[in-house]
Amino acid sequence: MVVNLPISKNFMSLNKKQQKTQAIITAACYYFLQYGYNGATTDLIQKKAGVSKATLYNHFPT
């Protein structure tokens, strides 16, 4: 199953923190749809979003 999630038209007007947050959410949605909640790992999400694990947890603490 291939899922194409569009990037918001306002993506370029967002500041860097907002861009990273949006990238993480988009990556998470992609993997949740592909593998379900249990299959969407933080490793997969952070790599697809192009952020470090520290950044992922900074934006979405447990």
PDBQT receptor file of N, H, CA, C and O in Angstrom, charges set to zero:
ATOM      1  N   MET A   1       0.841  -1.174   0.000  1.00  0.00    +0.000 N 
ATOM      2  CA  MET A   1       0.000   0.000   0.000  1.00  0.00    +0.000 C 
ATOM      3  C   MET A   1       0.888   1.240   0.000  1.00  0.00    +0.000 C 
ATOM      4  O   MET A   1       1.752   1.390   0.865  1.00  0.00    +0.000 OA
ATOM      5  N   VAL A   2       0.682   2.098  -0.939  1.00  0.00    +0.000 N 
ATOM      6  H   VAL A   2      -0.019   1.976  -1.642  1.00  0.00    +0.000 HD
ATOM      7  CA  VAL A   2       1.446   3.339  -1.038  1.00  0.00    +0.000 C 
ATOM      8  C   VAL A   2       0.567   4.488  -0.592  1.00  0.00    +0.000 C 
ATOM      9  O   VAL A   2      -0.560   4.645  -1.064  1.00  0.00    +0.000 OA
ATOM     10  N   VAL A   3       1.089   5.288   0.317  1.00  0.00    +0.000 N 
ATOM     11  H   VAL A   3       2.004   5.161   0.700  1.00  0.00    +0.000 HD
ATOM     12  CA  VAL A   3       0.342   6.429   0.832  1.00  0.00    +0.000 C 
ATOM     13  C   VAL A   3       1.139   7.690   0.534  1.00  0.00    +0.000 C 
ATOM     14  O   VAL A   3       2.294   7.814   0.943  1.00  0.00    +0.000 OA
ATOM     15  N   ASN A   4       0.532   8.604  -0.164  1.00  0.00    +0.000 N 
ATOM     16  H   ASN A   4      -0.406   8.502  -0.496  1.00  0.00    +0.000 HD
ATOM     17  CA  ASN A   4       1.154   9.896  -0.437  1.00  0.00    +0.000 C 
ATOM     18  C   ASN A   4       0.430  10.964   0.361  1.00  0.00    +0.000 C 
ATOM     19  O   ASN A   4      -0.735  11.267   0.103  1.00  0.00    +0.000 OA
ATOM     20  N   LEU A   5       1.126  11.528   1.326  1.00  0.00    +0.000 N 
ATOM     21  H   LEU A   5       2.072  11.282   1.535  1.00  0.00    +0.000 HD
ATOM     22  CA  LEU A   5       0.538  12.581   2.135  1.00  0.00    +0.000 C 
ATOM     23  C   LEU A   5       1.069  13.915   1.644  1.00  0.00    +0.000 C 
ATOM     24  O   LEU A   5       2.282  14.123   1.615  1.00  0.00    +0.000 OA
ATOM     25  N   PRO A   6       0.187  14.814   1.260  1.00  0.00    +0.000 N 
ATOM     26  CA  PRO A   6       0.649  16.102   0.736  1.00  0.00    +0.000 C 
ATOM     27  C   PRO A   6       1.264  16.963   1.828  1.00  0.00    +0.000 C 
ATOM     28  O   PRO A   6       0.824  16.941   2.978  1.00  0.00    +0.000 OA
ATOM     29  N   ILE A   7       2.271  17.706   1.460  1.00  0.00    +0.000 N 
ATOM     30  H   ILE A   7       2.629  17.724   0.526  1.00  0.00    +0.000 HD
ATOM     31  CA  ILE A   7       2.865  18.676   2.381  1.00  0.00    +0.000 C 
ATOM     32  C   ILE A   7       2.005  19.929   2.329  1.00  0.00    +0.000 C 
ATOM     33  O   ILE A   7       1.598  20.379   1.259  1.00  0.00    +0.000 OA
ATOM     34  N   SER A   8       1.743  20.471   3.484  1.00  0.00    +0.000 N 
ATOM     35  H   SER A   8       2.074  20.106   4.354  1.00  0.00    +0.000 HD
ATOM     36  CA  SER A   8       0.935  21.679   3.569  1.00  0.00    +0.000 C 
ATOM     37  C   SER A   8       1.497  22.777   2.676  1.00  0.00    +0.000 C 
ATOM     38  O   SER A   8       2.713  22.939   2.570  1.00  0.00    +0.000 OA
ATOM     39  N   LYS A   9       0.608  23.529   2.037  1.00  0.00    +0.000 N 
ATOM     40  H   LYS A   9      -0.379  23.398   2.123  1.00  0.00    +0.000 HD
ATOM     41  CA  LYS A   9       1.037  24.649   1.197  1.00  0.00    +0.000 C 
ATOM     42  C   LYS A   9       1.764  25.700   2.026  1.00  0.00    +0.000 C 
ATOM     43  O   LYS A   9       2.582  26.457   1.504  1.00  0.00    +0.000 OA
ATOM     44  N   ASN A  10       1.462  25.740   3.311  1.00  0.00    +0.000 N 
ATOM     45  H   ASN A  10       0.797  25.125   3.734  1.00  0.00    +0.000 HD
ATOM     46  CA  ASN A  10       2.081  26.730   4.191  1.00  0.00    +0.000 C 
ATOM     47  C   ASN A  10       3.364  26.212   4.831  1.00  0.00    +0.000 C 
ATOM     48  O   ASN A  10       3.939  26.876   5.694  1.00  0.00    +0.000 OA
ATOM     49  N   PHE A  11       3.818  25.027   4.413  1.00  0.00    +0.000 N 
ATOM     50  H   PHE A  11       3.352  24.488   3.712  1.00  0.00    +0.000 HD
ATOM     51  CA  PHE A  11       4.990  24.414   5.033  1.00  0.00    +0.000 C 
ATOM     52  C   PHE A  11       6.197  25.350   5.025  1.00  0.00    +0.000 C 
ATOM     53  O   PHE A  11       6.897  25.459   6.032  1.00  0.00    +0.000 OA
ATOM     54  N   MET A  12       6.445  26.014   3.922  1.00  0.00    +0.000 N 
ATOM     55  H   MET A  12       5.877  25.926   3.104  1.00  0.00    +0.000 HD
ATOM     56  CA  MET A  12       7.621  26.870   3.810  1.00  0.00    +0.000 C 
ATOM     57  C   MET A  12       7.522  28.116   4.687  1.00  0.00    +0.000 C 
ATOM     58  O   MET A  12       8.545  28.721   5.007  1.00  0.00    +0.000 OA
ATOM     59  N   SER A  13       6.319  28.508   5.079  1.00  0.00    +0.000 N 
ATOM     60  H   SER A  13       5.488  28.017   4.819  1.00  0.00    +0.000 HD
ATOM     61  CA  SER A  13       6.172  29.692   5.926  1.00  0.00    +0.000 C 
ATOM     62  C   SER A  13       6.296  29.350   7.415  1.00  0.00    +0.000 C 
ATOM     63  O   SER A  13       6.300  30.245   8.259  1.00  0.00    +0.000 OA
ATOM     64  N   LEU A  14       6.394  28.072   7.732  1.00  0.00    +0.000 N 
ATOM     65  H   LEU A  14       6.390  27.345   7.046  1.00  0.00    +0.000 HD
ATOM     66  CA  LEU A  14       6.527  27.668   9.122  1.00  0.00    +0.000 C 
ATOM     67  C   LEU A  14       7.964  27.873   9.588  1.00  0.00    +0.000 C 
ATOM     68  O   LEU A  14       8.901  27.815   8.792  1.00  0.00    +0.000 OA
ATOM     69  N   ASN A  15       8.126  28.114  10.897  1.00  0.00    +0.000 N 
ATOM     70  H   ASN A  15       7.365  28.161  11.544  1.00  0.00    +0.000 HD
ATOM     71  CA  ASN A  15       9.489  28.214  11.415  1.00  0.00    +0.000 C 
ATOM     72  C   ASN A  15      10.090  26.812  11.516  1.00  0.00    +0.000 C 
ATOM     73  O   ASN A  15       9.386  25.823  11.309  1.00  0.00    +0.000 OA
ATOM     74  N   LYS A  16      11.371  26.718  11.828  1.00  0.00    +0.000 N 
ATOM     75  H   LYS A  16      11.943  27.522  11.995  1.00  0.00    +0.000 HD
ATOM     76  CA  LYS A  16      12.058  25.420  11.811  1.00  0.00    +0.000 C 
ATOM     77  C   LYS A  16      11.446  24.419  12.784  1.00  0.00    +0.000 C 
ATOM     78  O   LYS A  16      11.317  23.240  12.455  1.00  0.00    +0.000 OA
ATOM     79  N   LYS A  17      11.070  24.868  13.966  1.00  0.00    +0.000 N 
ATOM     80  H   LYS A  17      11.175  25.826  14.234  1.00  0.00    +0.000 HD
ATOM     81  CA  LYS A  17      10.472  23.951  14.941  1.00  0.00    +0.000 C 
ATOM     82  C   LYS A  17       9.142  23.428  14.412  1.00  0.00    +0.000 C 
ATOM     83  O   LYS A  17       8.855  22.236  14.527  1.00  0.00    +0.000 OA
ATOM     84  N   GLN A  18       8.340  24.298  13.843  1.00  0.00    +0.000 N 
ATOM     85  H   GLN A  18       8.573  25.265  13.750  1.00  0.00    +0.000 HD
ATOM     86  CA  GLN A  18       7.058  23.876  13.281  1.00  0.00    +0.000 C 
ATOM     87  C   GLN A  18       7.261  22.930  12.100  1.00  0.00    +0.000 C 
ATOM     88  O   GLN A  18       6.489  21.988  11.924  1.00  0.00    +0.000 OA
ATOM     89  N   GLN A  19       8.292  23.173  11.291  1.00  0.00    +0.000 N 
ATOM     90  H   GLN A  19       8.919  23.939  11.435  1.00  0.00    +0.000 HD
ATOM     91  CA  GLN A  19       8.582  22.291  10.165  1.00  0.00    +0.000 C 
ATOM     92  C   GLN A  19       8.963  20.900  10.651  1.00  0.00    +0.000 C 
ATOM     93  O   GLN A  19       8.531  19.897  10.082  1.00  0.00    +0.000 OA
ATOM     94  N   LYS A  20       9.771  20.842  11.702  1.00  0.00    +0.000 N 
ATOM     95  H   LYS A  20      10.122  21.657  12.164  1.00  0.00    +0.000 HD
ATOM     96  CA  LYS A  20      10.159  19.545  12.255  1.00  0.00    +0.000 C 
ATOM     97  C   LYS A  20       8.955  18.828  12.845  1.00  0.00    +0.000 C 
ATOM     98  O   LYS A  20       8.796  17.622  12.657  1.00  0.00    +0.000 OA
ATOM     99  N   THR A  21       8.109  19.561  13.558  1.00  0.00    +0.000 N 
ATOM    100  H   THR A  21       8.239  20.541  13.711  1.00  0.00    +0.000 HD
ATOM    101  CA  THR A  21       6.901  18.959  14.116  1.00  0.00    +0.000 C 
ATOM    102  C   THR A  21       6.026  18.393  13.006  1.00  0.00    +0.000 C 
ATOM    103  O   THR A  21       5.527  17.273  13.116  1.00  0.00    +0.000 OA
ATOM    104  N   GLN A  22       5.839  19.160  11.943  1.00  0.00    +0.000 N 
ATOM    105  H   GLN A  22       6.244  20.070  11.854  1.00  0.00    +0.000 HD
ATOM    106  CA  GLN A  22       5.022  18.708  10.814  1.00  0.00    +0.000 C 
ATOM    107  C   GLN A  22       5.644  17.486  10.145  1.00  0.00    +0.000 C 
ATOM    108  O   GLN A  22       4.926  16.561   9.764  1.00  0.00    +0.000 OA
ATOM    109  N   ALA A  23       6.961  17.469   9.998  1.00  0.00    +0.000 N 
ATOM    110  H   ALA A  23       7.544  18.220  10.307  1.00  0.00    +0.000 HD
ATOM    111  CA  ALA A  23       7.642  16.326   9.390  1.00  0.00    +0.000 C 
ATOM    112  C   ALA A  23       7.469  15.069  10.235  1.00  0.00    +0.000 C 
ATOM    113  O   ALA A  23       7.273  13.980   9.695  1.00  0.00    +0.000 OA
ATOM    114  N   ILE A  24       7.542  15.214  11.556  1.00  0.00    +0.000 N 
ATOM    115  H   ILE A  24       7.701  16.099  11.994  1.00  0.00    +0.000 HD
ATOM    116  CA  ILE A  24       7.358  14.076  12.457  1.00  0.00    +0.000 C 
ATOM    117  C   ILE A  24       5.931  13.552  12.363  1.00  0.00    +0.000 C 
ATOM    118  O   ILE A  24       5.723  12.341  12.282  1.00  0.00    +0.000 OA
ATOM    119  N   ILE A  25       4.954  14.439  12.374  1.00  0.00    +0.000 N 
ATOM    120  H   ILE A  25       5.123  15.422  12.439  1.00  0.00    +0.000 HD
ATOM    121  CA  ILE A  25       3.548  14.029  12.280  1.00  0.00    +0.000 C 
ATOM    122  C   ILE A  25       3.284  13.322  10.954  1.00  0.00    +0.000 C 
ATOM    123  O   ILE A  25       2.601  12.298  10.924  1.00  0.00    +0.000 OA
ATOM    124  N   THR A  26       3.815  13.856   9.868  1.00  0.00    +0.000 N 
ATOM    125  H   THR A  26       4.369  14.688   9.893  1.00  0.00    +0.000 HD
ATOM    126  CA  THR A  26       3.623  13.247   8.554  1.00  0.00    +0.000 C 
ATOM    127  C   THR A  26       4.246  11.854   8.508  1.00  0.00    +0.000 C 
ATOM    128  O   THR A  26       3.636  10.912   8.001  1.00  0.00    +0.000 OA
ATOM    129  N   ALA A  27       5.460  11.726   9.037  1.00  0.00    +0.000 N 
ATOM    130  H   ALA A  27       5.956  12.490   9.449  1.00  0.00    +0.000 HD
ATOM    131  CA  ALA A  27       6.128  10.426   9.066  1.00  0.00    +0.000 C 
ATOM    132  C   ALA A  27       5.361   9.439   9.941  1.00  0.00    +0.000 C 
ATOM    133  O   ALA A  27       5.202   8.274   9.577  1.00  0.00    +0.000 OA
ATOM    134  N   ALA A  28       4.889   9.904  11.092  1.00  0.00    +0.000 N 
ATOM    135  H   ALA A  28       5.018  10.850  11.388  1.00  0.00    +0.000 HD
ATOM    136  CA  ALA A  28       4.130   9.032  11.986  1.00  0.00    +0.000 C 
ATOM    137  C   ALA A  28       2.847   8.551  11.317  1.00  0.00    +0.000 C 
ATOM    138  O   ALA A  28       2.516   7.368  11.395  1.00  0.00    +0.000 OA
ATOM    139  N   CYS A  29       2.135   9.438  10.674  1.00  0.00    +0.000 N 
ATOM    140  H   CYS A  29       2.404  10.399  10.610  1.00  0.00    +0.000 HD
ATOM    141  CA  CYS A  29       0.908   9.048   9.962  1.00  0.00    +0.000 C 
ATOM    142  C   CYS A  29       1.211   8.007   8.896  1.00  0.00    +0.000 C 
ATOM    143  O   CYS A  29       0.474   7.034   8.743  1.00  0.00    +0.000 OA
ATOM    144  N   TYR A  30       2.290   8.211   8.166  1.00  0.00    +0.000 N 
ATOM    145  H   TYR A  30       2.889   9.002   8.290  1.00  0.00    +0.000 HD
ATOM    146  CA  TYR A  30       2.687   7.271   7.123  1.00  0.00    +0.000 C 
ATOM    147  C   TYR A  30       2.877   5.870   7.716  1.00  0.00    +0.000 C 
ATOM    148  O   TYR A  30       2.317   4.899   7.207  1.00  0.00    +0.000 OA
ATOM    149  N   TYR A  31       3.662   5.767   8.786  1.00  0.00    +0.000 N 
ATOM    150  H   TYR A  31       4.116   6.555   9.200  1.00  0.00    +0.000 HD
ATOM    151  CA  TYR A  31       3.939   4.456   9.364  1.00  0.00    +0.000 C 
ATOM    152  C   TYR A  31       2.751   3.880  10.121  1.00  0.00    +0.000 C 
ATOM    153  O   TYR A  31       2.586   2.661  10.144  1.00  0.00    +0.000 OA
ATOM    154  N   PHE A  32       1.922   4.704  10.737  1.00  0.00    +0.000 N 
ATOM    155  H   PHE A  32       2.056   5.695  10.719  1.00  0.00    +0.000 HD
ATOM    156  CA  PHE A  32       0.715   4.188  11.377  1.00  0.00    +0.000 C 
ATOM    157  C   PHE A  32      -0.204   3.553  10.343  1.00  0.00    +0.000 C 
ATOM    158  O   PHE A  32      -0.795   2.502  10.591  1.00  0.00    +0.000 OA
ATOM    159  N   LEU A  33      -0.324   4.192   9.184  1.00  0.00    +0.000 N 
ATOM    160  H   LEU A  33       0.156   5.046   8.982  1.00  0.00    +0.000 HD
ATOM    161  CA  LEU A  33      -1.154   3.638   8.112  1.00  0.00    +0.000 C 
ATOM    162  C   LEU A  33      -0.524   2.390   7.505  1.00  0.00    +0.000 C 
ATOM    163  O   LEU A  33      -1.237   1.452   7.148  1.00  0.00    +0.000 OA
ATOM    164  N   GLN A  34       0.794   2.366   7.383  1.00  0.00    +0.000 N 
ATOM    165  H   GLN A  34       1.373   3.129   7.673  1.00  0.00    +0.000 HD
ATOM    166  CA  GLN A  34       1.498   1.230   6.783  1.00  0.00    +0.000 C 
ATOM    167  C   GLN A  34       1.526   0.014   7.708  1.00  0.00    +0.000 C 
ATOM    168  O   GLN A  34       1.233  -1.103   7.281  1.00  0.00    +0.000 OA
ATOM    169  N   TYR A  35       1.882   0.238   8.984  1.00  0.00    +0.000 N 
ATOM    170  H   TYR A  35       2.120   1.145   9.330  1.00  0.00    +0.000 HD
ATOM    171  CA  TYR A  35       2.174  -0.868   9.893  1.00  0.00    +0.000 C 
ATOM    172  C   TYR A  35       1.288  -0.934  11.136  1.00  0.00    +0.000 C 
ATOM    173  O   TYR A  35       1.414  -1.864  11.933  1.00  0.00    +0.000 OA
ATOM    174  N   GLY A  36       0.409   0.025  11.308  1.00  0.00    +0.000 N 
ATOM    175  H   GLY A  36       0.307   0.781  10.661  1.00  0.00    +0.000 HD
ATOM    176  CA  GLY A  36      -0.408   0.056  12.513  1.00  0.00    +0.000 C 
ATOM    177  C   GLY A  36       0.354   0.672  13.676  1.00  0.00    +0.000 C 
ATOM    178  O   GLY A  36       1.546   0.960  13.575  1.00  0.00    +0.000 OA
ATOM    179  N   TYR A  37      -0.351   0.869  14.772  1.00  0.00    +0.000 N 
ATOM    180  H   TYR A  37      -1.320   0.636  14.854  1.00  0.00    +0.000 HD
ATOM    181  CA  TYR A  37       0.241   1.541  15.928  1.00  0.00    +0.000 C 
ATOM    182  C   TYR A  37       1.445   0.781  16.476  1.00  0.00    +0.000 C 
ATOM    183  O   TYR A  37       2.468   1.386  16.797  1.00  0.00    +0.000 OA
ATOM    184  N   ASN A  38       1.330  -0.536  16.582  1.00  0.00    +0.000 N 
ATOM    185  H   ASN A  38       0.499  -1.027  16.321  1.00  0.00    +0.000 HD
ATOM    186  CA  ASN A  38       2.417  -1.333  17.156  1.00  0.00    +0.000 C 
ATOM    187  C   ASN A  38       3.623  -1.464  16.232  1.00  0.00    +0.000 C 
ATOM    188  O   ASN A  38       4.732  -1.716  16.703  1.00  0.00    +0.000 OA
ATOM    189  N   GLY A  39       3.428  -1.299  14.938  1.00  0.00    +0.000 N 
ATOM    190  H   GLY A  39       2.527  -1.094  14.555  1.00  0.00    +0.000 HD
ATOM    191  CA  GLY A  39       4.527  -1.445  13.992  1.00  0.00    +0.000 C 
ATOM    192  C   GLY A  39       5.245  -0.152  13.668  1.00  0.00    +0.000 C 
ATOM    193  O   GLY A  39       6.316  -0.169  13.061  1.00  0.00    +0.000 OA
ATOM    194  N   ALA A  40       4.672   0.956  14.065  1.00  0.00    +0.000 N 
ATOM    195  H   ALA A  40       3.802   0.970  14.558  1.00  0.00    +0.000 HD
ATOM    196  CA  ALA A  40       5.270   2.270  13.779  1.00  0.00    +0.000 C 
ATOM    197  C   ALA A  40       6.252   2.607  14.893  1.00  0.00    +0.000 C 
ATOM    198  O   ALA A  40       5.859   3.134  15.934  1.00  0.00    +0.000 OA
ATOM    199  N   THR A  41       7.516   2.307  14.678  1.00  0.00    +0.000 N 
ATOM    200  H   THR A  41       7.836   1.879  13.833  1.00  0.00    +0.000 HD
ATOM    201  CA  THR A  41       8.517   2.529  15.721  1.00  0.00    +0.000 C 
ATOM    202  C   THR A  41       9.069   3.954  15.665  1.00  0.00    +0.000 C 
ATOM    203  O   THR A  41       8.999   4.633  14.640  1.00  0.00    +0.000 OA
ATOM    204  N   THR A  42       9.614   4.376  16.790  1.00  0.00    +0.000 N 
ATOM    205  H   THR A  42       9.672   3.825  17.622  1.00  0.00    +0.000 HD
ATOM    206  CA  THR A  42      10.223   5.706  16.824  1.00  0.00    +0.000 C 
ATOM    207  C   THR A  42      11.429   5.775  15.892  1.00  0.00    +0.000 C 
ATOM    208  O   THR A  42      11.710   6.828  15.321  1.00  0.00    +0.000 OA
ATOM    209  N   ASP A  43      12.143   4.662  15.733  1.00  0.00    +0.000 N 
ATOM    210  H   ASP A  43      11.914   3.806  16.197  1.00  0.00    +0.000 HD
ATOM    211  CA  ASP A  43      13.280   4.637  14.801  1.00  0.00    +0.000 C 
ATOM    212  C   ASP A  43      12.826   4.932  13.380  1.00  0.00    +0.000 C 
ATOM    213  O   ASP A  43      13.429   5.755  12.692  1.00  0.00    +0.000 OA
ATOM    214  N   LEU A  44      11.765   4.263  12.937  1.00  0.00    +0.000 N 
ATOM    215  H   LEU A  44      11.275   3.594  13.497  1.00  0.00    +0.000 HD
ATOM    216  CA  LEU A  44      11.246   4.491  11.588  1.00  0.00    +0.000 C 
ATOM    217  C   LEU A  44      10.784   5.933  11.416  1.00  0.00    +0.000 C 
ATOM    218  O   LEU A  44      11.095   6.583  10.418  1.00  0.00    +0.000 OA
ATOM    219  N   ILE A  45      10.037   6.422  12.405  1.00  0.00    +0.000 N 
ATOM    220  H   ILE A  45       9.785   5.894  13.216  1.00  0.00    +0.000 HD
ATOM    221  CA  ILE A  45       9.462   7.772  12.314  1.00  0.00    +0.000 C 
ATOM    222  C   ILE A  45      10.554   8.833  12.266  1.00  0.00    +0.000 C 
ATOM    223  O   ILE A  45      10.510   9.728  11.421  1.00  0.00    +0.000 OA
ATOM    224  N   GLN A  46      11.530   8.744  13.160  1.00  0.00    +0.000 N 
ATOM    225  H   GLN A  46      11.566   8.018  13.846  1.00  0.00    +0.000 HD
ATOM    226  CA  GLN A  46      12.575   9.773  13.198  1.00  0.00    +0.000 C 
ATOM    227  C   GLN A  46      13.441   9.745  11.957  1.00  0.00    +0.000 C 
ATOM    228  O   GLN A  46      13.883  10.797  11.497  1.00  0.00    +0.000 OA
ATOM    229  N   LYS A  47      13.694   8.575  11.404  1.00  0.00    +0.000 N 
ATOM    230  H   LYS A  47      13.334   7.720  11.778  1.00  0.00    +0.000 HD
ATOM    231  CA  LYS A  47      14.507   8.503  10.182  1.00  0.00    +0.000 C 
ATOM    232  C   LYS A  47      13.761   9.097   8.992  1.00  0.00    +0.000 C 
ATOM    233  O   LYS A  47      14.341   9.843   8.203  1.00  0.00    +0.000 OA
ATOM    234  N   LYS A  48      12.468   8.764   8.859  1.00  0.00    +0.000 N 
ATOM    235  H   LYS A  48      11.997   8.158   9.500  1.00  0.00    +0.000 HD
ATOM    236  CA  LYS A  48      11.688   9.295   7.741  1.00  0.00    +0.000 C 
ATOM    237  C   LYS A  48      11.512  10.809   7.879  1.00  0.00    +0.000 C 
ATOM    238  O   LYS A  48      11.520  11.529   6.880  1.00  0.00    +0.000 OA
ATOM    239  N   ALA A  49      11.354  11.290   9.111  1.00  0.00    +0.000 N 
ATOM    240  H   ALA A  49      11.348  10.705   9.922  1.00  0.00    +0.000 HD
ATOM    241  CA  ALA A  49      11.178  12.727   9.349  1.00  0.00    +0.000 C 
ATOM    242  C   ALA A  49      12.493  13.494   9.204  1.00  0.00    +0.000 C 
ATOM    243  O   ALA A  49      12.485  14.717   9.066  1.00  0.00    +0.000 OA
ATOM    244  N   GLY A  50      13.618  12.782   9.235  1.00  0.00    +0.000 N 
ATOM    245  H   GLY A  50      13.624  11.788   9.347  1.00  0.00    +0.000 HD
ATOM    246  CA  GLY A  50      14.912  13.443   9.106  1.00  0.00    +0.000 C 
ATOM    247  C   GLY A  50      15.343  14.191  10.352  1.00  0.00    +0.000 C 
ATOM    248  O   GLY A  50      16.011  15.222  10.276  1.00  0.00    +0.000 OA
ATOM    249  N   VAL A  51      14.951  13.653  11.507  1.00  0.00    +0.000 N 
ATOM    250  H   VAL A  51      14.409  12.816  11.569  1.00  0.00    +0.000 HD
ATOM    251  CA  VAL A  51      15.318  14.277  12.779  1.00  0.00    +0.000 C 
ATOM    252  C   VAL A  51      15.984  13.237  13.673  1.00  0.00    +0.000 C 
ATOM    253  O   VAL A  51      15.882  12.035  13.425  1.00  0.00    +0.000 OA
ATOM    254  N   SER A  52      16.662  13.704  14.709  1.00  0.00    +0.000 N 
ATOM    255  H   SER A  52      16.745  14.680  14.911  1.00  0.00    +0.000 HD
ATOM    256  CA  SER A  52      17.280  12.791  15.668  1.00  0.00    +0.000 C 
ATOM    257  C   SER A  52      16.219  12.290  16.641  1.00  0.00    +0.000 C 
ATOM    258  O   SER A  52      15.126  12.849  16.738  1.00  0.00    +0.000 OA
ATOM    259  N   LYS A  53      16.566  11.219  17.363  1.00  0.00    +0.000 N 
ATOM    260  H   LYS A  53      17.454  10.765  17.285  1.00  0.00    +0.000 HD
ATOM    261  CA  LYS A  53      15.642  10.719  18.383  1.00  0.00    +0.000 C 
ATOM    262  C   LYS A  53      15.418  11.773  19.466  1.00  0.00    +0.000 C 
ATOM    263  O   LYS A  53      14.309  11.917  19.980  1.00  0.00    +0.000 OA
ATOM    264  N   ALA A  54      16.471  12.504  19.805  1.00  0.00    +0.000 N 
ATOM    265  H   ALA A  54      17.372  12.387  19.387  1.00  0.00    +0.000 HD
ATOM    266  CA  ALA A  54      16.343  13.557  20.818  1.00  0.00    +0.000 C 
ATOM    267  C   ALA A  54      15.329  14.608  20.370  1.00  0.00    +0.000 C 
ATOM    268  O   ALA A  54      14.518  15.073  21.171  1.00  0.00    +0.000 OA
ATOM    269  N   THR A  55      15.376  14.980  19.098  1.00  0.00    +0.000 N 
ATOM    270  H   THR A  55      16.035  14.603  18.448  1.00  0.00    +0.000 HD
ATOM    271  CA  THR A  55      14.425  15.959  18.567  1.00  0.00    +0.000 C 
ATOM    272  C   THR A  55      13.012  15.396  18.589  1.00  0.00    +0.000 C 
ATOM    273  O   THR A  55      12.067  16.099  18.947  1.00  0.00    +0.000 OA
ATOM    274  N   LEU A  56      12.863  14.133  18.209  1.00  0.00    +0.000 N 
ATOM    275  H   LEU A  56      13.631  13.562  17.918  1.00  0.00    +0.000 HD
ATOM    276  CA  LEU A  56      11.545  13.496  18.236  1.00  0.00    +0.000 C 
ATOM    277  C   LEU A  56      10.945  13.565  19.636  1.00  0.00    +0.000 C 
ATOM    278  O   LEU A  56       9.790  13.956  19.805  1.00  0.00    +0.000 OA
ATOM    279  N   TYR A  57      11.742  13.179  20.646  1.00  0.00    +0.000 N 
ATOM    280  H   TYR A  57      12.680  12.862  20.508  1.00  0.00    +0.000 HD
ATOM    281  CA  TYR A  57      11.238  13.193  22.021  1.00  0.00    +0.000 C 
ATOM    282  C   TYR A  57      11.093  14.608  22.574  1.00  0.00    +0.000 C 
ATOM    283  O   TYR A  57      10.284  14.836  23.474  1.00  0.00    +0.000 OA
ATOM    284  N   ASN A  58      11.853  15.549  22.059  1.00  0.00    +0.000 N 
ATOM    285  H   ASN A  58      12.509  15.364  21.328  1.00  0.00    +0.000 HD
ATOM    286  CA  ASN A  58      11.693  16.942  22.465  1.00  0.00    +0.000 C 
ATOM    287  C   ASN A  58      10.341  17.483  21.992  1.00  0.00    +0.000 C 
ATOM    288  O   ASN A  58       9.670  18.218  22.716  1.00  0.00    +0.000 OA
ATOM    289  N   HIS A  59       9.955  17.116  20.785  1.00  0.00    +0.000 N 
ATOM    290  H   HIS A  59      10.500  16.519  20.197  1.00  0.00    +0.000 HD
ATOM    291  CA  HIS A  59       8.684  17.583  20.229  1.00  0.00    +0.000 C 
ATOM    292  C   HIS A  59       7.498  16.799  20.781  1.00  0.00    +0.000 C 
ATOM    293  O   HIS A  59       6.408  17.349  20.941  1.00  0.00    +0.000 OA
ATOM    294  N   PHE A  60       7.709  15.513  21.071  1.00  0.00    +0.000 N 
ATOM    295  H   PHE A  60       8.594  15.067  20.941  1.00  0.00    +0.000 HD
ATOM    296  CA  PHE A  60       6.637  14.648  21.564  1.00  0.00    +0.000 C 
ATOM    297  C   PHE A  60       7.146  13.825  22.740  1.00  0.00    +0.000 C 
ATOM    298  O   PHE A  60       7.466  12.647  22.581  1.00  0.00    +0.000 OA
ATOM    299  N   PRO A  61       7.224  14.444  23.933  1.00  0.00    +0.000 N 
ATOM    300  CA  PRO A  61       7.717  13.708  25.104  1.00  0.00    +0.000 C 
ATOM    301  C   PRO A  61       6.750  12.600  25.508  1.00  0.00    +0.000 C 
ATOM    302  O   PRO A  61       5.549  12.675  25.249  1.00  0.00    +0.000 OA
ATOM    303  N   THR A  62       7.295  11.581  26.142  1.00  0.00    +0.000 N 
ATOM    304  H   THR A  62       8.271  11.520  26.353  1.00  0.00    +0.000 HD
ATOM    305  CA  THR A  62       6.460  10.453  26.574  1.00  0.00    +0.000 C 
ATOM    306  C   THR A  62       5.765  10.750  27.873  1.00  0.00    +0.000 C 
ATOM    307  O   THR A  62       5.022   9.910  28.381  1.00  0.00    +0.000 OA
TER     308      THR A  62
